[in-house]
Amino acid sequence: MNSRTPYAFTGNANASTLLDGRLEVVHAGIDAVAEAARATGAAVTLVDFEPPSGGEPRRMALLGELLSGAHVHEIDAANARALARLLASRPHLVGVGVARDVIPGMADDLFLHAGPPVSWERMCGPMRGAVIGGLLHEGRAKSVEEATRLAAAGAVRFDPCHHHDAVGPMAGLVTPSMPVFVVEDRGGERPGTRTFCTLNEGLGKVLRYGAFSEEVLSRLDYMRDELAPVLAAALALRGPIDLKHLMAQALQMGDEGHNRNRAGTSLFFRELAPAIVRATEDREKAARVLEFVNGNDHFFLNLSMPMGKCMLKAAEGEPLSSLVTVMARNGTDFGIQVSSMPGRWFTGPAQMVRGLYFPGRTAADANPDIGDSAITETAGFGGFAMGAAPAIVQFVGGSAEDALAATRAMRRITVGANNGFAIPALGFAGTPTGIDLRLVEERNLLPQINTGIAHREPGVGQVGAGLVNPPWEAFHAALEAFAEHVRAAAPPPGA
Amino acid sequence: MSTLVLVRSGCYQDSARLMQVSRELAAVAGVSEAVAMMGTETNRRLLAESGFPAAELAKATPLDMVVALRAESPAALDSVQVALDRLLAGRGEGASSGPAAAAKGPGTVTEALEAHPEANLVSVAVPGPYAAFVAQRALDAGRSVFLFSDNVSSADEVALKRRAAGLGLLVMGPDCGTAILSGVGLGFANRVERGPVGIVGASGTGIQELSCLLDRRGIGVSHAIGTGSRDLSEAVDGAMTEAGLALLARDPETTCVLLVAKHPAASVARRLHGVLARLGKPVAVRYLGEIARGDVEGVFYAGSLDEAAEKAAAWAGAQALPAATTTAGTGRRAEGDPEQGESRLVGLFGGGSLAAEARCVLAAHGVETVVPDVMLTAHSPLPPGNLVVDTGDDAYTVGRPHPMVDQTVRCSLIRAAGADLSVRVLLLDLVLGDGAHPDPAPEIVQNVVAARAARAGRPLSVVVSVCGSRRDPQGTRRQEEVLRQGGLHVASSAALAAGEAAALLPLVREEVAR
């Protein structure tokens, strides 16, 4: 008997269209092979082919399985749910508190830092500088030498901000007495979710870039002793502020929410100024606070970041989702997390930033990529909203068209768009949102991150700003773990 | 001699481009060898084995372009670096760091189909290791695939075809050189009229030869569905041959069907016979290398492509050709040379199936041929015996385009064969059509003339078959005219050419004996 028919050709209409007299071709690979089709009258679209997933055969096989295997529909549905929850969240600024009082798990001997876990021994210069500054600021050390000795001796424990629902720009240092913004989800499917971020110090010599001079420390004191209490009182008087609402407006006023926050800061100032005046008896004090906010174009960054974190917390924990929910750097490693595997870091070496430098500074001064601020790109703005920010296009090549192309490119690796964050110059298209690990690998395209550049030595500060990508290692590791996770979580029928 | 390995990271180039880079760098003064490859593990191993520093090679990934160079002096290596920069800059790379500069066509098949939802076929000619991945994405999107790429594993081929069959889609390939669908050619294809004959083929040049033979008879082709060279293997089990036949059986334009393939597995041939016998339309089969079996339960098993084409032409209503042109032409007597002892034939083919067809016809004429087990080169003596070589075989095309596109290797072998005075008959093919060399005849003639000139008056008979249609861009008639004027015998099919060559050989031998 030889009646086996391993291939049941269903013979439905799909292939028949080829014989119906109309042929339109998409061609990938050597161009000459498509010559015949063009010469005989078919429309041919050429694909600009690049090998997927770094061209590594085993990883391509895993990726292929995740793109069209037994579980593709479940993965797609999980991503759609995770994205829907991200989009439905409504982060509000609800208060200003002290880190030790409001951040879950915060303790007197605990310092939080940006990025994935890192020991003192492996910390980069600016991160060490921030730790030294933090020890001085907390009064635990009287000198830089003492602070260095204490840090090396393990006098304080280190933990990533992300392990405590917090985010911090650059070094991202959070010490117990620091004031923090409290952001809370006031909508969506997970109302009450809270995220945290310190208040932005401004530019120049600042702790987050690893500076710890007297100027830096006295500013931190001012922020703790006057700025934070005044803002807290004003906020209590005015009530919670809808951060997505501010962000949506800021995107239409030339911000992208990461490297440019001038519009967001202005809008925040307008929102809160009357309440600051009303809540503060001392007019000079009120004026100083208003001047501080007004004088720092990046004040809103420390609100756009916990907003992004709050949105991504909503997307976390979807069992088969391949959405990226964290991208963060500690200046040594770059780490990402994936919705379906919350809390698990996938890391690779932090990359050098392709940047523009302050006068007198060069790439030789630069530290590798650092900070939790890539949460903005992860949440669908920052570098992903470059097309909204023509004022800073010098970072992406110099023309407004480059900025639009940068945003369009990110749409290639995202599951959807955030229609709440519309970009006028792109016909009010929403910002690309929800990075799909699979698409990054398939399209051989890494997320584009806007970022500042810290000096590599402790105590110096910012030297420039520019663009950076995550290391491929982090995505490759995440892909392999996700494939394993899918196999374990959803075994094929019959297994 | 200095060596140098350059690694350009994130600089993916297709193989055609890599060949061009290799060629242009090799032309730089003082450079003795230049190889541009993508940094896949296989390629890196290859280069390391050729003596390039492994430590340098280890830095490259499959997405990085590796340029390995040997030069007489370090100075030559410097000028190569400059030349490479210029070459790559010419493509617009490195001109601007901005993504707008990099914005090109869609980066994946998936995205191209999103932008062009009306596209119904995805054509894939990417390097083998990536081909199955790309083809799977086409199937994800519900599109049939023309898979030109080779070096795809049999397991991947089975997986692709199994899935395609379940979706009612075609995967034509891997290693599919030719198809014609609704008048549109894919890969290497001749411009033939639309007509009543449907073709299914596991052989690219087999399809081309059939469509051109029909064209010479004024009969058109409805569709020619390629299946890839391994479709009739045991593992693949004729999956796409069967799918293609099913489509043609239902196609109203198709009134009769031709099937061509090389060496089917016996079990597959048996199973397909059942399919063919129940097709509901007249069908003729040419299994290359097999002898004629005639009509078997309504399925006509032809002994040559010519016979199969003739059968289909008759079904389609063409008048029978006068007998003289369907049989091997009478060989002209080659000029005698009593000094020379041995007289043999060398066949140098661009079309693999045409080489197979020639071997079969030669055998039928009592000329035994050997397939040399070493690759022929212009520098080493030819192995003994009557040789028939497919210069499109993998061994001859590593890092080079197919001989139907680039005749360099074949022409060097024509000269080498000419230089061997024991070779008295040269058998060639010339495949025209889209995708092929734009004007191949003059180069062939030039090299035949050079070969003859090197023989000190000892004659060399050259027979060439031309596979071309009346509308092919090279001008079939003009190409044939150039060949004739160059003193070549021109035949209208590989089988006829082989027959003619076979007839020439004993005449030559006779003369030698006298």
Interface residues (C-beta under 8 A of the other chain):
Chain A: N2 P6 Y7 A8 F9 T10 G11 N12 A13 N14 A15 S16 T17 L18 L19 D20 G21 R22 L23 E24 V25 V26 H27 A28 G29 I30 D31 A32 V33 A34 E35 A36 A37 A39 T40 G41 A42 A43 V44 T45 L46 V47 D48 F49 E50 P51 P52 G54 G55 E56 P57 M60 L63 G64 L67 S68 R354 V396 G397 G398 S399 E401 D402 L404 A405 A406 R408 A409 R412 E442 R443 N444 L445 Q448
Chain B: Y12 D14 S15 A16 M38 T40 T61 P62 L63 S96 S97 G98 P99 A100 A101 A102 A103 K104 G105 P106 G107 T108 V109 T110 E111 A112 L113 A115 H116 E118 A119 N120 L121 V122 S123 V124 A125 V126 P127 P129 Y130 A132 F133 V134 Q136 R137 A138 L139 D140 G142 R143 S144 F146 F148 S149 K161 R162 A165 G166 L167 G168 L169 L170 L181 S182 G183 V184 G185 L186 G187 F188 A189 R191 S222 H223 D237 A239 E242 A243 A246 L247 R250 D251 E253 S267 R270 R271 V405 G433 D434 G435 P473
